Structures are given as C-alpha cells and as structure tokens.
Amino acid sequence: MPWDSERNMGPRKLGKVEAMFEKNRKRRLIFNDDSDQQYVESSEHYGYRVTDAQSFLNARTTHTFDSHVDTYVWCVGNGCEPPWNSMDTLNPCFSSHAEPTDLVIAACHENGIEVWGSLRMNDVHDSFAVDDLKKANDPLKAEHPEYLLAPEESRHLPKWVSERYLWTAFNFAVPEVRGHRLEYIQKNASQHDFDGYELDFTRFVWYFPLGRERKYVPLMTDLVRKTRERLNAIGTERGRPYTLVAHVPDSPLTCLDLGLDVATWLADGLVDVLVVGMGYVVYTMDLGEWQALARPYGVPVCPSLNVAVFTQKYVKPPDKPMVHESMRAISAYWWQEGADGICLFNLFALQDEYLGGFSEEYAFAPLPALGDPALLKGKDKVYGIQPASDRSTVQQGSEGTPLPTALDFREHELPLFMGPDAEDPEARISVRASTRGGDDGTRVWFRLNHTLLEPERGGGWWSADVPRGVMRSGRNKLAIWCDADLTEAETPLIVQRVTVPVTYS
C-alpha cells in the first residue's frame, strides 16, 4: 500500500505499535539497508533525488512493500553519534539524525514489516578511507588510540595483510570499549521503536588481539548478556518484547576463534534470531551445523547473502551478468536445506557503478520471488563453486574454499552443492570451469558423480552438458583434471571458478 508521508511524518512513540511481530514469526526475506541514502554524498552517488520524506523512502524502502520482505534491517551506524562521525552530510530535508530512522520504522510498520536496528560492532571502513585517526569514523579512536587493536603505522602494511585494517579497530578487551558500545545500544534502542536489535559481528570480524581471541570469549559473552538485559528492560517499559539478533560469521568454530561463543549465547537464552554467514562464499557455509546448534533452543537460523559476490567485480561469466540467476540458485538451495529466512545484504548496491550500475528495476526485481520456493521452480539459475578471492578482506570470518587449484593428471575432487533443480526433468544443466594457464594442447576432463564428461573449450572456459539423472540435489562430487604433469608443467592450468547454469527456456 502507498505510504502517506503527510500522515506519518512524526516518529512513533514507544509502546504505541501493536505487538504484531512475534520473535519467531515467519521471515521470508530480511532486507539489509546500510542507511547511506540519508546522506548527501552517498545519495548523489546512487543517483537518488532525496528532497523530502517520500523521496527518501522511495530510494529503497518502498521497494520492499508488497514483496517477500518481512523484516527490514536499518543500519544505525558504527556506535557513535552522529553515525560515522559525520563523514557524510545529513540531507538538509531532515531535522536530525533520528528522523530518517523513525520515518523508515513508521513506513514499514504501516506495511506490516518489522524493523531491526543494526549496529556494526566494529566497523573499520575508515581504515582504508582515511590516513589519520583524527579523521576516523568515531572520535573515541583519536582520543584514545590505546583502545585500538593496532598502532596507526599499521596502515602502511600491504592490503593483503589483515593487520593493515586493525589501526582503526576497537579492542573489546578494553572495558571502556565495551562500555562505549553498551551505552550506545541502550540509548539508540530506547530512542527508536525498533522491533528488534541486531548486533552485526560481520562488519568487521576483529574484536580482540589476534591469536588470543579465545582468551577473551567471556568478555564478549558478558557484553551480549548485558545487551539482552538492557533490551529486556526497554521491552518491559514499552509493553512488548525486544528481539535480539546476532549476525555472526560462517561457522561456530570460526566464531569461537574470533572470540564469539555463539553456543553459550544460545544455551543461555541471550539471542532470539541468528543471521549466519559473511555472505561471500555462500556454498561453503554448513547451514546444517548452525541449525543443529540453534534449533534445540527454538532459535531461527537465517543465512546471509552478500549480493555483490555475483556481480562483475567478482565473476565475469562468458556471456552476460548472471546476478538474478545466481540469487535464485542460492535461495533455492537454502530453502531446500530448511532455512528459516534469507538475509539480503547489499542488494541496493547493485545500482553502484562499482558493481555494474544496474538499474533500479533490476536491483529490486528479486524481492517478490526469492522468499517462496514454489516461485523459484522452473526459473533459470546459476549454481557454482567460488574461489578464495570471493572472501574479500573478511576472509578470517569466511570458510575455506577448494578453488583456485592447479590441475594435473590426477582427479581433483570438488564439492558441488545443488538445489532442487538438479532433479527437475525439465532442467537443462551444464558445468563450466574458468581456467588460466596451460597451453593450447591441454586437454581437460570432468567427472560428475562418477560419470565422465568431456568438456569443450571456449576462451578461458571449459563447458560440458550434464546428462539427465546424473546431477542430484544436495552435495555432488565434481572431479576436474587434465593431461599434464604438474611437477613438469612450465605454466600449470589453474581452475579459478566453476559455474553450473540451469536453464528451462
């Protein structure tokens, strides 16, 4: 339904919204909005024309109405006021930083969509955006550099060394840092009529001195416990409960190695919903492991997808961009595996020239379809095996990947995960491997579930059609090899990526 900006200009008062959003309600799609459209420079970057409340909402929010989006996640910033230390200018049509947040909440509530505030627990975008702590995205960093994980000179390290990003990362072993976070959560969660509050531990993944994270596990658990207590108190005051959400990296073990004891959070009843995964290497995350951990406590598990990994920045298919097809594939796979909802991260960013500059219509088109497996049936898709490079700078929060790998005459077996399309008799399936190196005379073979396939070469891609009945839903075994001896090859043939197009038309 259309949103009446005149009738809904003011912020909602706490306790006035009906308790229509149960903690365990059905959540098909969870839409994550980084909230930068409220700022002048960011809004102009996307080509938005924000001049009032309605045009602000039309930039992103109204696209989620009458779709499968049941939950809207609004980024409240990095834990300082104003958010990001005013690194961008608030649009002059707003009277305060609170107003855009309240507009989003009111509009979503009017359309039956719950809203979570989302706090980036240790954002370090400033580590590669500025060259001085005085310009960092939280004044506390310049005031107390001893609160940070690394000295300022670490910014001169190579970009492929994680320590290069730690000079603007807070050290949560410091009591004042945890107090800084808790104080912000208390104030922000009280100020706005959010239905839930998300602690985003994936923006970014460093919280304690590297190599000693497990030593400090109890400190982070205590912070989550105190957050739970504060939200419970706010919920009691306003007359309806506050849902606490944790967005965590790819696996329970990875989380523990980063100082996040999610198993204890669940056992102690500290969180109500888990959003899992960095969202980069989506097929390497074991959703079943998270479900086994969370479901004994009745906690829903919703995997996260960073839509950017399907754009040209990461993958260059031999013909056209396959973003929608790739989104359909991972969604179909996760629904097959019993996901309680799917979180879409960076969907709006498809409009960014950096990721391809897709149209507004293209960017938001998947929202009315991805949340229903029945609507995905019979639609073209692209599954695949991603390389390590897709993990970006957040690799320590992501699971390992089997690619890239150098080939020789021995079969290199790779895990390939497929959704229900694998066994659809109407589906036409092929396997494509992107390679680099080798020579013109190199020959490559595939073996899919013990069935030999002889691919043809086209440019840097090797492709083979899959006979019906060979591919199966769930885990498949794909072996790839060539006729060269790796120990003697001057230029090894390297497999960089595997894609599995599924077509129906």
Stockholm file with secondary structure:
# STOCKHOLM 1.0

chainA/1-505         MPWDSERNMGPRKLGKVEAMFEKNRKRRLIFNDDSDQQYVESSEHYGYRVTDAQSFLNARTTHTFDSHVDTYVWCVGNGCEPPWNSMDTLNPCFSSHAEPTDLVIAACHENGIEVWGSLRMNDVHDSFAVDDLKKANDPLKAEHPEYLLAPEESRHLPKWVSERYLWTAFNFAVPEVRGHRLEYIQKNASQHDFDGYELDFTRFVWYFPLGRERKYVPLMTDLVRKTRERLNAIGTERGRPYTLVAHVPDSPLTCLDLGLDVATWLADGLVDVLVVGMGYVVYTMDLGEWQALARPYGVPVCPSLNVAVFTQKYVKPPDKPMVHESMRAISAYWWQEGADGICLFNLFALQDEYLGGFSEEYAFAPLPALGDPALLKGKDKVYGIQPASDRSTVQQGSEGTPLPTALDFREHELPLFMGPDAEDPEARISVRASTRGGDDGTRVWFRLNHTLLEPERGGGWWSADVPRGVMRSGRNKLAIWCDADLTEAETPLIVQRVTVPVTYS
#=GR chainA/1-505 SS CCCCTTTTCSCCCTTCSCSCCCTTCCCSEEEEECCGGGBHHHHHHHTCCCCSHHHHHHHTGGGGTTSSEEEEEEEEESSSSSGGGGSSCBCTTCSSTHHHHHHHHHHHHHTTCEEEEEEETTCCGGGGTCSSGGGSSSHHHHHCGGGBSSCGGGGGSCTTSGGGGGGGCBCTTSHHHHHHHHHHHHHHHHHSCCSEEEEETTSCCCCSCTTCGGGGHHHHHHHHHHHHHHHHHHHHHHTSCCEEEEEECSCHHHHHHTTCCHHHHHHTTCCSEEEECCSSSTTTSCHHHHHHHHGGGTCCEEEEEEGGGGSTTTCCCSSSCCHHHHHHHHHHHHHHTTCSCEEEESSGGGGSGGGTCCCHHHHHTTTTTTTCHHHHTTCCEEEEECBGGGGGGGGGGSCCCCBSEECCSSCEEEEEEECGGGGCTTCEEEEEEEEEESCTTCCEEEEETTEEECCEEETTEEEEECCTTTCCSEEEEEEEEESSCTTTCSSCEEEEEEEEEEECC
#=GC SS_cons         CCCCTTTTCSCCCTTCSCSCCCTTCCCSEEEEECCGGGBHHHHHHHTCCCCSHHHHHHHTGGGGTTSSEEEEEEEEESSSSSGGGGSSCBCTTCSSTHHHHHHHHHHHHHTTCEEEEEEETTCCGGGGTCSSGGGSSSHHHHHCGGGBSSCGGGGGSCTTSGGGGGGGCBCTTSHHHHHHHHHHHHHHHHHSCCSEEEEETTSCCCCSCTTCGGGGHHHHHHHHHHHHHHHHHHHHHHTSCCEEEEEECSCHHHHHHTTCCHHHHHHTTCCSEEEECCSSSTTTSCHHHHHHHHGGGTCCEEEEEEGGGGSTTTCCCSSSCCHHHHHHHHHHHHHHTTCSCEEEESSGGGGSGGGTCCCHHHHHTTTTTTTCHHHHTTCCEEEEECBGGGGGGGGGGSCCCCBSEECCSSCEEEEEEECGGGGCTTCEEEEEEEEEESCTTCCEEEEETTEEECCEEETTEEEEECCTTTCCSEEEEEEEEESSCTTTCSSCEEEEEEEEEEECC
//
